[in-house]
Amino acid sequence: METVKERPGSWLPRLQEAGERLAEEWASARRPRKDDQPQPSELRASDADRERIAQVLQDAHADGRLTLDELEERLAALYSARTLGELAGLTTDLLPADQQPLNLDGTPVSAFLRQQQRGGRWVVPAELDVTAMFGTTKLDFRDAILQNSRVVINATLVFGGLEIHVPEGLEVVRVTKDKTVRLTKGPEEPGAPVVEVRTTNFIGDVSVKQPRRRKRRR
């Protein structure tokens, strides 16, 4: 078998590295992670999350998808529920997956020749694998639930991009082999939660979208 001769500084080693990383992510996505973190479905539900579900149930009753008896039954289950998993099960037959009021999907996010996004009220695991190959992956943290105060995003970018939307008070840093760069603007807040983006990329980009800072009145 002939080997490919590469010139010094060739892009081939970097592309091979990205390919190896993709293969590793493909394998890791199919084996369960063993850690002490609770599953997204096991997290405790808040009153705000209950109200989100209640609104969906009431809308379903208003347009005839739920009878009065079914509404009362689900509301009783809603206000006795303790975990997010119990809440999420109450609306699975009422809305498409991408419109659910709670997203408990903690699997890797991959965009191949397209745009893929995750947002809304979703549970962000302590570590998340993201891949963008000739596409864009968007992660919206503005209404997310962080399982850890420091979230690690393992991003593989091959002619692709990662776009991150953050609320006020959430820091984002990018870590490569030789340096760490803070991507959020404005003064640093001690003790603020951090999203650490570890990148393996071949002509890839990471961008952060922040809310506009309010101007202080003099």
C-alpha positions as CSV (number, residue, x, y, z in Angstrom):
1,M,0.0,0.0,0.0
2,E,1.4,3.4,-1.0
3,T,1.8,6.0,1.7
4,V,0.9,9.6,1.3
5,K,4.0,11.9,1.3
6,E,3.3,15.1,3.1
7,R,5.2,18.3,3.0
8,P,6.4,20.0,6.2
9,G,3.5,21.9,7.8
10,S,1.0,19.8,5.8
11,W,-2.7,19.8,6.9
12,L,-2.8,16.0,6.8
13,P,-1.7,15.2,10.4
14,R,-4.3,17.7,11.7
15,L,-7.0,16.1,9.6
16,Q,-6.0,12.6,10.8
17,E,-6.1,13.8,14.4
18,A,-9.6,15.1,13.9
19,G,-10.7,11.9,12.3
20,E,-9.3,9.9,15.3
21,R,-11.2,12.2,17.6
22,L,-14.4,11.6,15.7
23,A,-13.9,7.9,15.9
24,E,-13.3,8.1,19.7
25,E,-16.5,10.2,20.2
26,W,-18.4,7.7,18.1
27,A,-17.3,4.9,20.4
28,S,-17.8,6.8,23.6
29,A,-21.3,7.8,22.7
30,R,-22.2,4.1,22.7
31,R,-20.8,3.1,26.0
32,P,-22.3,4.4,29.3
33,R,-20.3,6.8,31.4
34,K,-19.6,5.8,34.9
35,D,-19.6,8.7,37.2
36,D,-21.2,10.0,40.4
37,Q,-23.4,12.6,38.6
38,P,-27.1,11.9,38.7
39,Q,-28.9,11.4,35.4
40,P,-30.8,14.4,34.0
41,S,-34.1,12.6,34.8
42,E,-33.1,12.2,38.4
43,L,-32.6,15.9,39.1
44,R,-35.1,17.6,41.4
45,A,-37.8,19.7,39.7
46,S,-38.3,23.3,40.6
47,D,-41.6,25.2,40.8
48,A,-40.7,27.1,37.6
49,D,-40.4,23.8,35.8
50,R,-43.7,22.6,37.1
51,E,-45.3,25.8,35.8
52,R,-43.9,25.2,32.3
53,I,-45.4,21.7,32.2
54,A,-48.7,23.0,33.6
55,Q,-49.0,25.6,30.8
56,V,-48.5,22.9,28.2
57,L,-51.2,20.7,29.8
58,Q,-53.7,23.6,30.0
59,D,-53.1,24.5,26.4
60,A,-53.7,20.8,25.4
61,H,-57.0,20.9,27.3
62,A,-58.0,24.2,25.7
63,D,-57.6,22.8,22.2
64,G,-59.2,19.4,22.9
65,R,-56.1,17.2,23.1
66,L,-56.8,16.4,26.8
67,T,-60.2,15.9,28.4
68,L,-61.0,17.5,31.7
69,D,-60.4,14.2,33.5
70,E,-57.1,13.7,31.8
71,L,-56.0,17.2,32.7
72,E,-56.9,16.8,36.3
73,E,-55.1,13.5,36.4
74,R,-51.9,14.9,34.9
75,L,-52.0,18.0,37.1
76,A,-52.2,15.8,40.2
77,A,-49.2,13.9,38.9
78,L,-47.4,17.1,38.1
79,Y,-47.7,18.7,41.6
80,S,-46.7,15.4,43.3
81,A,-43.7,14.9,41.0
82,R,-40.2,15.3,42.5
83,T,-37.9,14.9,39.5
84,L,-37.5,16.3,36.1
85,G,-38.0,12.9,34.6
86,E,-41.4,12.6,36.1
87,L,-42.3,16.0,34.7
88,A,-41.0,15.3,31.2
89,G,-43.1,12.2,30.9
90,L,-46.3,14.2,31.2
91,T,-46.0,16.0,27.9
92,T,-44.2,13.5,25.6
93,D,-47.5,12.7,23.7
94,L,-48.5,16.4,23.4
95,L,-45.6,18.1,21.6
96,P,-42.9,17.1,19.1
97,A,-39.5,16.4,20.6
98,D,-38.0,19.7,19.6
99,Q,-40.8,21.6,21.3
100,Q,-40.9,19.8,24.6
101,P,-40.7,22.2,27.7
102,L,-37.9,20.0,29.2
103,N,-35.0,18.5,27.3
104,L,-33.2,15.7,29.2
105,D,-31.1,14.5,26.3
106,G,-27.4,14.5,27.4
107,T,-26.1,12.7,24.3
108,P,-23.4,14.2,22.1
109,V,-24.4,17.0,19.7
110,S,-23.2,16.5,16.1
111,A,-23.6,18.6,12.9
112,F,-22.4,17.1,9.6
113,L,-23.1,19.3,6.6
114,R,-25.9,21.1,8.5
115,Q,-26.8,23.1,11.6
116,Q,-27.6,21.3,14.8
117,Q,-28.7,23.1,18.0
118,R,-29.6,22.4,21.6
119,G,-31.4,25.0,23.7
120,G,-34.4,25.8,25.7
121,R,-34.8,24.3,29.2
122,W,-32.2,21.5,28.9
123,V,-29.9,19.8,31.3
124,V,-26.2,20.3,30.5
125,P,-24.1,17.4,31.7
126,A,-20.7,18.0,33.4
127,E,-19.0,16.9,30.1
128,L,-20.5,17.1,26.6
129,D,-19.0,16.0,23.2
130,V,-19.7,18.3,20.3
131,T,-18.8,17.8,16.6
132,A,-19.2,20.1,13.7
133,M,-18.0,19.0,10.3
134,F,-18.8,21.4,7.4
135,G,-21.6,22.6,9.7
136,T,-22.5,24.5,12.8
137,T,-23.4,23.4,16.3
138,K,-25.3,25.9,18.5
139,L,-25.5,25.5,22.3
140,D,-27.9,27.9,24.1
141,F,-27.2,28.1,27.8
142,R,-29.6,31.0,28.6
143,D,-32.3,28.8,30.1
144,A,-30.2,25.7,30.7
145,I,-29.7,23.7,34.0
146,L,-26.0,23.1,34.6
147,Q,-25.1,19.8,36.3
148,N,-21.8,21.3,37.4
149,S,-20.4,24.7,38.0
150,R,-17.6,23.9,35.5
151,V,-18.9,22.3,32.3
152,V,-16.4,20.8,29.8
153,I,-17.3,20.9,26.1
154,N,-15.1,18.5,24.0
155,A,-15.4,20.2,20.6
156,T,-14.2,18.6,17.3
157,L,-14.4,21.2,14.5
158,V,-13.6,20.3,10.9
159,F,-14.4,23.2,8.7
160,G,-17.2,23.8,11.2
161,G,-18.2,26.2,13.9
162,L,-19.5,26.1,17.5
163,E,-21.8,29.0,18.5
164,I,-22.5,29.4,22.3
165,H,-25.2,31.6,23.7
166,V,-24.8,32.5,27.4
167,P,-26.7,34.5,30.0
168,E,-25.0,37.1,32.2
169,G,-22.6,35.6,34.7
170,L,-21.6,32.6,32.7
171,E,-17.9,32.5,31.7
172,V,-16.6,30.7,28.6
173,V,-12.9,29.8,28.0
174,R,-11.3,28.0,25.1
175,V,-8.5,25.5,25.9
176,T,-6.2,24.3,23.2
177,K,-2.9,22.5,23.4
178,D,-0.8,25.5,24.1
179,K,-3.1,28.2,25.6
180,T,-6.3,29.1,27.3
181,V,-8.3,32.1,26.1
182,R,-11.3,33.8,27.8
183,L,-14.1,34.2,25.2
184,T,-16.6,36.2,27.2
185,K,-16.2,39.9,27.4
186,G,-16.6,42.2,30.4
187,P,-15.2,42.0,33.9
188,E,-14.6,38.5,35.4
189,E,-17.0,37.5,38.2
190,P,-15.3,35.5,41.0
191,G,-17.1,32.2,41.6
192,A,-19.1,32.4,38.4
193,P,-19.9,29.1,36.6
194,V,-17.5,28.3,33.7
195,V,-17.9,26.6,30.3
196,E,-14.6,25.2,29.3
197,V,-14.3,24.5,25.5
198,R,-11.6,22.0,24.7
199,T,-11.1,22.1,20.9
200,T,-9.6,19.8,18.3
201,N,-10.1,21.7,15.1
202,F,-9.1,22.0,11.5
203,I,-10.2,25.4,10.3
204,G,-12.9,25.6,12.9
205,D,-14.2,28.6,15.0
206,V,-15.8,29.1,18.4
207,S,-18.0,32.1,18.9
208,V,-19.8,33.4,22.0
209,K,-23.0,35.4,22.0
210,Q,-23.6,37.5,25.2
211,P,-26.6,39.6,26.2
212,R,-26.1,43.4,25.8
213,R,-24.7,45.0,28.9
214,R,-26.9,47.6,30.4
215,K,-25.5,51.0,30.5
216,R,-25.1,52.4,34.0
217,R,-27.0,55.7,34.7
218,R,-24.8,58.5,35.8
